[in-house]
Amino acid sequence: MNNRPIVAIMYDFDKTLCTKDMQDYSFIPSLGMTEEEFWQYANALGKSQHMDSVLAYMYAMVKISNDKKIPFKRQQLVDMGKNVELYSGLDSWFERINKFGNSQGLQVEHYVISSGLKEIIEGTSICNNFKSIFACEFLYNENGNAVWAKTDVNYTNKTQFVYRINKGILDVANDTDLNRSMPDDSKRVPFCNMIYIGDGLSDVPCMKMMKAYGGYSIAVYQELDSKVEELLKRGRTDYIYPADYREGTGLDITIQNLIRKIAIGEVLYKESQKQKRFLND
């Protein structure tokens, strides 16, 4: 049995691991629409109906497909994942970081917490590196067509999934155990062993959560702008880096340093517990 302490690295997906919204690569073109047309429609729908913006885009996907008589099946979305453009270095990132964590006596686990689509993420080349993918997902009818949202991951309820990782309650249908009180020392992944990587304002609730509970957060970007700088200036994130996952980049080095810091914290914690036991004997 593996008793090594666990480090959880949690990622947003759109513009964090890939270069733009995942629907833009294949799904929206399949509707015969431009990215601007689709998102304008979805955002206007959400505003006029006072809808959650994530539910609005999911409904727009179903409605436009139905209106245009275009089949909307799960496997089609999975296949679209093959066209998602990932950032540089991700082909070797997970193995490299896992190996480094192992060298520090830790087990590294990777998770997605995204307002994008689970089906599309499952079709990407990196999907098998994640212990769990928490993302939006459709419910399908007896004919295999998407009919409505099964899971909705919006900007604020993302924090729910951080708690799930913390407690080890990964089944999104299991709210009973998630809400049950649990002593801190029995939680599977302590908050201080967590790292959250996101790209912007939609990730602020999770980033603030990391800061409040002793974890770490990193904002990544394609081009540095005032919004990203503001995250660092306001103390909402610990670090900002280009979304470059190649070996030797600032992001790569900082993740390794954080893992090293977590490993030292684990050693010191074990030593303090040992001394407490010694005093009690």
HELIX and SHEET records of a PDB file:
HELIX    1   1 MET A   22  ASP A   24  5                                   3    
HELIX    2   2 PHE A   27  SER A   30  1                                   4    
HELIX    3   3 GLU A   35  GLN A   49  1                                  15    
HELIX    4   4 SER A   53  ASP A   67  1                                  15    
HELIX    5   5 ARG A   74  MET A   80  1                                   7    
HELIX    6   6 GLY A   81  ASN A   83  5                                   3    
HELIX    7   7 LEU A   90  SER A  103  1                                  14    
HELIX    8   8 LYS A  118  GLU A  122  1                                   5    
HELIX    9   9 CYS A  127  ASN A  129  5                                   3    
HELIX   10  10 LYS A  158  LYS A  167  1                                  10    
HELIX   11  11 ASP A  175  ASN A  179  1                                   5    
HELIX   12  12 ASP A  184  SER A  186  5                                   3    
HELIX   13  13 PHE A  191  ASN A  193  5                                   3    
HELIX   14  14 LEU A  201  ASP A  203  5                                   3    
HELIX   15  15 VAL A  204  TYR A  213  1                                  10    
HELIX   16  16 SER A  226  LYS A  233  1                                   8    
HELIX   17  17 GLY A  250  ASN A  280  1                                  31    
SHEET    1   A 7 ALA A 146  THR A 151  0                                        
SHEET    2   A 7 SER A 132  TYR A 140 -1                                        
SHEET    3   A 7 GLN A 107  LEU A 117  1                                        
SHEET    4   A 7 ILE A   6  TYR A  11  1                                        
SHEET    5   A 7 MET A 194  GLY A 198  1                                        
SHEET    6   A 7 TYR A 216  TYR A 221  1                                        
SHEET    7   A 7 TYR A 239  PRO A 242  1                                        
END                                                                             
